[in-house]
């Protein structure tokens, strides 16, 4: 089993329907969930040229979770059922 990080982008104020959809998704993937993560708030980017605030918006990184899957294809199938806001990115963790 490999670990995959799912990064969600975009934001919409949670409604009861959105919260219910997330609960159903967590139940659907069951023991494949390693870390349910959490929503992300305002952030900062630190680089060699300095620090800048990261704005919140529809294209912002807004959350993460970590799952177990046999392959990136399986992780992709799991991610497709996620109640995403704008988009979701899937990365294999510890691939190097």
DSSP file (Angstrom, degrees, kcal/mol; ACC not computed):
  #  RESIDUE AA STRUCTURE BP1 BP2  ACC     N-H-->O    O-->H-N    N-H-->O    O-->H-N    TCO  KAPPA ALPHA  PHI   PSI    X-CA   Y-CA   Z-CA
    1    1 A X              0   0    0      0, 0.0     2,-0.3     0, 0.0    69,-0.2   0.000 360.0 360.0 360.0 137.3    0.0    0.0    0.0
    2    2 A X  E     -A   69   0A   0     67,-2.7    67,-2.3    69,-0.0     2,-0.4  -0.757 360.0-121.0-110.5 159.7    1.2    3.5   -0.9
    3    3 A X  E     -A   68   0A   0     90,-0.5    90,-2.9    -2,-0.3     2,-0.4  -0.826  25.2-169.3-102.0 142.7    0.3    6.8    0.6
    4    4 A X  E     -AB  67  92A   0     63,-2.7    63,-2.7    -2,-0.4     2,-0.5  -0.992  14.8-141.5-132.2 139.5   -1.2    9.6   -1.5
    5    5 A X  E     -AB  66  91A   0     86,-3.0    86,-2.3    -2,-0.4     2,-0.6  -0.878  12.8-157.5 -99.7 126.9   -1.8   13.3   -0.5
    6    6 A X  E     -AB  65  90A   0     59,-3.1    59,-1.5    -2,-0.5     2,-0.5  -0.929   7.5-165.4-104.7 122.1   -5.0   14.8   -1.9
    7    7 A X  E     -AB  64  89A   0     82,-2.8    82,-2.7    -2,-0.6     2,-0.4  -0.936   5.9-153.7-110.7 123.5   -4.9   18.6   -2.1
    8    8 A X  E     -AB  63  88A   0     55,-2.2    54,-3.0    -2,-0.5    55,-1.2  -0.769   7.1-160.8-100.5 143.9   -8.2   20.4   -2.6
    9    9 A X  E     +AB  61  87A   0     78,-2.8    77,-2.1    -2,-0.4    78,-1.4  -0.916  47.6  34.8-122.7 146.6   -8.5   23.8   -4.3
   10   10 A X        -     0   0    0     50,-2.5     2,-0.4    47,-0.4    48,-0.2  -0.073  65.7-118.2  96.5 162.4  -11.2   26.4   -4.1
   11   11 A X        +     0   0    0     74,-0.1     2,-0.3    -2,-0.1    -1,-0.0  -1.000  25.9 169.7-143.8 139.5  -13.6   27.5   -1.4
   12   12 A X        -     0   0    0     -2,-0.4     2,-0.1     3,-0.0     3,-0.1  -0.976  47.3-100.2-142.9 136.0  -17.3   27.5   -0.8
   13   13 A X        -     0   0    0     -2,-0.3     5,-0.1     1,-0.1     2,-0.0  -0.361  50.4-107.3 -57.0 125.5  -19.0   28.2    2.5
   14   14 A X        -     0   0    0     -2,-0.1     2,-0.3     4,-0.1    -1,-0.1  -0.318  39.5-171.4 -60.9 132.4  -19.9   24.8    4.0
   15   15 A X     >  -     0   0    0     -3,-0.1     4,-2.6     1,-0.0     5,-0.2  -0.715  41.9-100.3-110.8 167.4  -23.6   24.1    3.9
   16   16 A X  H  > S+     0   0    0     -2,-0.3     4,-2.2     1,-0.2     5,-0.1   0.873 125.8  53.4 -56.0 -35.2  -25.3   21.2    5.5
   17   17 A X  H  > S+     0   0    0      2,-0.2     4,-2.2     1,-0.2    -1,-0.2   0.903 109.0  47.4 -67.0 -41.3  -25.4   19.5    2.1
   18   18 A X  H  > S+     0   0    0      2,-0.2     4,-2.2     1,-0.2    -2,-0.2   0.926 112.8  48.9 -65.5 -44.3  -21.6   19.9    1.6
   19   19 A X  H  X S+     0   0    0     -4,-2.6     4,-2.2     1,-0.2    -2,-0.2   0.886 111.3  50.2 -63.4 -38.2  -20.9   18.6    5.2
   20   20 A X  H  X S+     0   0    0     -4,-2.2     4,-2.3    -5,-0.2    -1,-0.2   0.902 108.8  52.2 -65.1 -41.2  -23.2   15.6    4.5
   21   21 A X  H  X S+     0   0    0     -4,-2.2     4,-2.1     1,-0.2    -2,-0.2   0.901 109.6  49.0 -62.6 -41.3  -21.3   14.9    1.2
   22   22 A X  H  X S+     0   0    0     -4,-2.2     4,-2.7     2,-0.2    -1,-0.2   0.926 109.8  51.8 -63.7 -43.7  -18.0   15.0    3.0
   23   23 A X  H  X S+     0   0    0     -4,-2.2     4,-2.0     1,-0.2    -2,-0.2   0.901 110.6  48.2 -59.3 -41.8  -19.3   12.6    5.7
   24   24 A X  H  X S+     0   0    0     -4,-2.3     4,-2.3     2,-0.2    -1,-0.2   0.886 111.0  51.0 -65.5 -39.4  -20.5   10.2    3.1
   25   25 A X  H  X S+     0   0    0     -4,-2.1     4,-2.0     2,-0.2     5,-0.2   0.927 109.3  49.7 -65.6 -44.4  -17.2   10.3    1.2
   26   26 A X  H  X S+     0   0    0     -4,-2.7     4,-1.3     1,-0.2    -1,-0.2   0.911 112.8  48.0 -59.7 -42.0  -15.2    9.6    4.4
   27   27 A X  H  < S+     0   0    0     -4,-2.0    -1,-0.2    -5,-0.2    -2,-0.2   0.881 108.2  56.3 -65.0 -38.4  -17.5    6.6    5.1
   28   28 A X  H  < S+     0   0    0     -4,-2.3    -2,-0.2     1,-0.2    -1,-0.2   0.892 111.6  40.3 -62.5 -42.2  -17.1    5.4    1.6
   29   29 A X  H >< S+     0   0    0     -4,-2.0     3,-2.4     1,-0.2    -1,-0.2   0.669  85.6 163.9 -87.3 -14.4  -13.3    5.2    1.7
   30   30 A X  G ><  +     0   0    0     -4,-1.3     3,-1.7     1,-0.3    -1,-0.2  -0.034  66.4  12.8  47.4-120.2  -13.2    3.8    5.3
   31   31 A X  G 3  S+     0   0    0      1,-0.3    -1,-0.3    -4,-0.1    -2,-0.1   0.472 112.9  77.3 -75.5  -0.6   -9.9    2.3    6.2
   32   32 A X  G <  S+     0   0    0     -3,-2.4    36,-3.0    35,-0.1     2,-0.5   0.659  73.7  98.8 -76.9 -15.1   -8.1    3.8    3.2
   33   33 A X  E <   +C   67   0A   0     -3,-1.7    34,-0.2    34,-0.2     3,-0.2  -0.617  42.5 170.0 -76.0 122.7   -8.1    7.1    5.1
   34   34 A X  E    S+     0   0A   0     32,-2.7     2,-0.3    -2,-0.5    33,-0.2   0.831  76.4   2.0 -94.5 -47.9   -4.7    7.7    6.8
   35   35 A X  E     -C   66   0A   0     31,-2.0    31,-2.8     1,-0.1    -1,-0.3  -0.942  58.9-153.5-144.7 116.4   -5.3   11.4    7.9
   36   36 A X  E     -     0   0A   0     -2,-0.3    28,-0.1    29,-0.2    -1,-0.1   0.608  36.1-161.7 -69.1  -7.8   -8.6   13.2    7.2
   37   37 A X  E     -     0   0A   0     26,-0.1     2,-0.3    29,-0.1    -1,-0.2  -0.224   8.5-113.4  65.0-152.7   -6.6   16.4    7.1
   38   38 A X  E     -C   64   0A   0     26,-0.6    26,-1.0    -3,-0.1     2,-0.1  -0.971  29.6 -74.9-169.5 165.8   -8.4   19.7    7.6
   39   39 A X  E     -C   63   0A   0     -2,-0.3     2,-0.4    24,-0.2    24,-0.3  -0.416  48.0-131.7 -67.2 152.2   -9.4   22.9    5.8
   40   40 A X        -     0   0    0     22,-3.1     3,-0.1    -2,-0.1     2,-0.1  -0.852  18.9-161.5-107.6 145.0   -6.5   25.4    5.4
   41   41 A X        -     0   0    0     -2,-0.4    -1,-0.1     1,-0.3    20,-0.0  -0.062  49.8 -27.8-101.7-154.2   -6.7   29.0    6.2
   42   42 A X        -     0   0    0     -2,-0.1    -1,-0.3     1,-0.1     2,-0.3  -0.252  69.4-172.1 -60.0 147.6   -4.6   32.0    5.2
   43   43 A X  E     -D   54   0B   0     11,-0.9    11,-2.9    -3,-0.1     2,-0.3  -0.812  20.0-133.5-137.7 176.2   -1.0   31.2    4.4
   44   44 A X  E     -D   53   0B   0     -2,-0.3     2,-0.5     9,-0.3     9,-0.2  -0.971  11.4-143.7-131.6 145.8    2.4   32.6    3.7
   45   45 A X  E     -D   52   0B   0      7,-2.8     7,-2.1    -2,-0.3     2,-0.5  -0.961  15.2-162.9-109.6 127.2    4.9   31.7    1.0
   46   46 A X  E     +D   51   0B   0     -2,-0.5     2,-0.3     5,-0.2     5,-0.2  -0.944  21.7 153.6-112.4 125.9    8.5   31.9    2.0
   47   47 A X  E >   -D   50   0B   0      3,-2.9     3,-1.5    -2,-0.5    -2,-0.0  -0.821  60.2 -89.4-138.9 178.4   11.2   32.0   -0.7
   48   48 A X  T 3  S+     0   0    0      1,-0.3     3,-0.1    -2,-0.3    -2,-0.0   0.758 125.8  53.9 -63.7 -23.2   14.7   33.3   -1.2
   49   49 A X  T 3  S-     0   0    0      1,-0.3     2,-0.3     0, 0.0    -1,-0.3   0.452 122.5 -87.8 -92.5   0.4   13.3   36.6   -2.4
   50   50 A X  E <   -D   47   0B   0     -3,-1.5    -3,-2.9     2,-0.0     2,-0.4  -0.874  50.1 -55.7 133.5-164.6   11.1   37.1    0.7
   51   51 A X  E     -D   46   0B   0     -2,-0.3     2,-0.3    -5,-0.2    -5,-0.2  -0.936  42.2-178.3-121.7 140.8    7.7   36.3    2.2
   52   52 A X  E     -D   45   0B   0     -7,-2.1    -7,-2.8    -2,-0.4     2,-0.2  -0.989  30.1-109.5-138.2 150.5    4.3   37.0    0.8
   53   53 A X  E     -D   44   0B   0     -2,-0.3     2,-0.6    -9,-0.2    -9,-0.3  -0.506  28.1-135.5 -71.7 142.8    0.7   36.5    1.9
   54   54 A X  E     -D   43   0B   0    -11,-2.9   -11,-0.9    -2,-0.2     2,-0.1  -0.912  22.3-134.2-101.2 119.3   -1.2   33.8    0.0
   55   55 A X        -     0   0    0     -2,-0.6     2,-0.4   -13,-0.1   -11,-0.0  -0.352  11.5-124.2 -72.4 151.4   -4.7   35.0   -0.8
   56   56 A X        +     0   0    0      4,-0.1     2,-0.3    -2,-0.1    -1,-0.1  -0.786  55.2 116.9 -90.9 137.6   -7.8   32.9   -0.3
   57   57 A X  S >  S-     0   0    0     -2,-0.4     3,-1.6     4,-0.0   -47,-0.4  -0.973  77.1 -61.2-178.0-172.6   -9.9   32.4   -3.3
   58   58 A X  T 3  S+     0   0    0     -2,-0.3     4,-0.1     1,-0.3    28,-0.0   0.729 130.7  43.3 -65.1 -23.0  -11.3   29.9   -5.8
   59   59 A X  T 3  S+     0   0    0    -50,-0.1    -1,-0.3   -49,-0.1     2,-0.2   0.298  92.2 112.9-104.2   8.9   -7.8   28.9   -7.0
   60   60 A X  S <  S-     0   0    0     -3,-1.6   -50,-2.5     1,-0.1     2,-0.5  -0.494  78.0-107.1 -83.4 149.2   -6.3   28.6   -3.5
   61   61 A X  E     +A    9   0A   0    -52,-0.2   -52,-0.3    -2,-0.2    -1,-0.1  -0.646  46.8 168.7 -67.8 122.3   -5.1   25.5   -1.8
   62   62 A X  E     -     0   0A   0    -54,-3.0   -22,-3.1    -2,-0.5     2,-0.3   0.474  49.1  -5.3-123.6  -4.0   -7.8   25.0    0.8
   63   63 A X  E     -AC   8  39A   0    -55,-1.2   -55,-2.2   -24,-0.3     2,-0.3  -0.988  49.4-157.8-176.3 171.2   -7.4   21.5    2.3
   64   64 A X  E     -AC   7  38A   0    -26,-1.0   -26,-0.6    -2,-0.3     2,-0.3  -0.975   5.6-179.7-152.7 162.0   -5.7   18.2    2.3
   65   65 A X  E     -A    6   0A   0    -59,-1.5   -59,-3.1    -2,-0.3     2,-0.4  -0.945  21.7-132.0-156.5 164.1   -6.1   14.5    3.3
   66   66 A X  E     +AC   5  35A   0    -31,-2.8   -32,-2.7    -2,-0.3   -31,-2.0  -0.976  26.1 179.5-123.5 131.1   -3.9   11.5    3.1
   67   67 A X  E     -AC   4  33A   0    -63,-2.7   -63,-2.7    -2,-0.4     2,-0.4  -0.837  25.9-123.2-125.5 163.1   -5.1    8.1    1.8
   68   68 A X  E     +A    3   0A   0    -36,-3.0     2,-0.3    -2,-0.3   -65,-0.2  -0.877  39.2 155.6-100.4 139.9   -3.8    4.6    1.2
   69   69 A X  E     -A    2   0A   0    -67,-2.3   -67,-2.7    -2,-0.4     3,-0.1  -0.974  48.6-123.8-156.9 158.7   -4.1    3.1   -2.3
   70   70 A X  S    S-     0   0    0     -2,-0.3     2,-0.3   -69,-0.2    -1,-0.1   0.809  92.5  -0.2 -73.9 -30.4   -2.3    0.5   -4.3
   71   71 A X  S  > S-     0   0    0    -69,-0.1     4,-2.2     1,-0.1     5,-0.2  -0.939  74.7-101.6-152.3 167.8   -1.5    2.9   -7.2
   72   72 A X  H  > S+     0   0    0     -2,-0.3     4,-2.3     1,-0.2     5,-0.1   0.814 121.4  58.9 -66.2 -28.2   -2.0    6.5   -8.3
   73   73 A X  H  > S+     0   0    0      2,-0.2     4,-2.0     1,-0.2    -1,-0.2   0.914 106.7  45.7 -66.3 -42.2   -4.8    5.2  -10.5
   74   74 A X  H  > S+     0   0    0      2,-0.2     4,-2.2     1,-0.2    -2,-0.2   0.911 112.3  51.4 -65.3 -41.2   -6.7    3.8   -7.5
   75   75 A X  H  X S+     0   0    0     -4,-2.2     4,-2.6     1,-0.2    -2,-0.2   0.886 108.3  52.8 -61.8 -38.1   -6.0    7.1   -5.6
   76   76 A X  H  X S+     0   0    0     -4,-2.3     4,-2.0     2,-0.2    -1,-0.2   0.908 107.7  50.3 -63.5 -42.4   -7.4    9.0   -8.6
   77   77 A X  H  X S+     0   0    0     -4,-2.0     4,-0.7     2,-0.2    -2,-0.2   0.899 111.7  48.1 -63.3 -40.5  -10.6    6.9   -8.5
   78   78 A X  H >< S+     0   0    0     -4,-2.2     3,-1.0     1,-0.2     4,-0.3   0.925 111.4  50.8 -63.3 -44.1  -11.0    7.6   -4.8
   79   79 A X  H >< S+     0   0    0     -4,-2.6     3,-1.5     1,-0.2     5,-0.2   0.829  98.7  65.6 -64.5 -32.5  -10.4   11.3   -5.4
   80   80 A X  H 3< S+     0   0    0     -4,-2.0    -1,-0.2     1,-0.3    -2,-0.2   0.781 101.3  50.2 -62.3 -26.1  -13.0   11.4   -8.2
   81   81 A X  T << S+     0   0    0     -3,-1.0    -1,-0.3    -4,-0.7    -2,-0.2   0.522  86.0 112.6 -87.4  -6.6  -15.7   10.7   -5.5
   82   82 A X  S <  S-     0   0    0     -3,-1.5     2,-2.6    -4,-0.3   -60,-0.1  -0.436  78.8-120.0 -68.9 136.8  -14.5   13.5   -3.2
   83   83 A X        -     0   0    0    -62,-0.1    -1,-0.1    -2,-0.1   -61,-0.1  -0.397  48.3-176.4 -75.8  68.3  -16.9   16.4   -2.8
   84   84 A X        -     0   0    0     -2,-2.6     4,-0.1    -5,-0.2   -74,-0.1  -0.180  28.0-148.2 -67.7 157.4  -14.4   18.8   -4.2
   85   85 A X  S    S-     0   0    0    -76,-0.4   -75,-0.2     2,-0.3   -74,-0.1   0.923  84.0 -21.9 -89.7 -61.6  -15.0   22.5   -4.4
   86   86 A X  S    S-     0   0    0    -77,-2.1     2,-0.3     1,-0.5   -76,-0.2   0.723 121.0 -27.1-115.8 -53.5  -13.0   23.5   -7.6
   87   87 A X  E     -B    9   0A   0    -78,-1.4   -78,-2.8     2,-0.0    -1,-0.5  -0.969  48.0-140.7-158.0 169.9  -10.4   20.8   -8.1
   88   88 A X  E     -B    8   0A   0     -2,-0.3     2,-0.4   -80,-0.2   -80,-0.2  -0.998   9.0-154.0-139.6 141.2   -8.2   18.2   -6.4
   89   89 A X  E     -B    7   0A   0    -82,-2.7   -82,-2.8    -2,-0.4     2,-0.5  -0.926   7.9-152.2-116.2 142.8   -4.6   17.2   -7.0
   90   90 A X  E     +B    6   0A   0     -2,-0.4     2,-0.4   -84,-0.2   -84,-0.2  -0.962  15.6 177.6-118.8 127.1   -3.3   13.7   -6.1
   91   91 A X  E     -B    5   0A   0    -86,-2.3   -86,-3.0    -2,-0.5     2,-0.4  -0.988  29.7-124.6-128.5 137.5    0.4   13.2   -5.2
   92   92 A X  E >   -B    4   0A   0     -2,-0.4     3,-0.5   -88,-0.2     2,-0.4  -0.665  30.5-137.5 -75.4 133.2    2.2   10.0   -4.2
   93   93 A X  T 3  S+     0   0    0    -90,-2.9   -90,-0.5    -2,-0.4    -1,-0.0  -0.746  79.4   9.3 -93.6 139.4    3.9   10.5   -0.9
   94   94 A X  T 3  S+     0   0    0     -2,-0.4    -1,-0.2     1,-0.1   -90,-0.0   0.813  78.0 146.6  67.7  31.9    7.4    9.2   -0.3
   95   95 A X    <         0   0    0     -3,-0.5    -1,-0.1     1,-0.2    -2,-0.1   0.631 360.0 360.0 -77.2 -12.9    7.9    8.3   -4.0
   96   96 A X              0   0    0      0, 0.0    -1,-0.2     0, 0.0    -2,-0.1   0.469 360.0 360.0 -93.4 360.0   11.6    9.0   -4.1
